[in-house]
């Protein structure tokens, strides 16, 4: 079982989902454009929190970066879609930590889609390793959902929590 770091309201957990919807409003959020140092600092803080299984905090840190990143920013920065995928990854594991396995599976699928091609956005991160670890979790969550008519009955132990590592 995952360590329960902080239980958030359903509204808090769905932040990553709202921001990516077509026509979603960012009204009420700062329109500040983030600089490269703030971007790198935010990604580093996200990785640290994620790797410590502080999934809610990881989501909060990177969501602020994602919202501040200009939609038509320079090509040398991570794309908003790739940052959103990282935010969704933290949300998925937060859901898992609160025993919301259906939510975890759903958000993990979206995160994995949004992280396709993210190697160019995060060249220092070992995304091949992360994708392999996430594939184990997807199979685990798929297997759990299919057991006994959709009830959450675990047939196997959960895989180790994924870690976001630097490339060697």
KAVEN-V54004 format. One line per field, one symbol per residue. burial: 1 if it has 24 or more other ideal C-beta (glycine too) atoms within 12 Angstrom, else 0. A space follows every 50 residues. Layout:
burial=???
This chain:
burial=01001001000011111111000000000000010000100110111011 10111111111111111110000000111111111111111111111101 10111111111101100100110010100110110011011001100000 000000010011010000
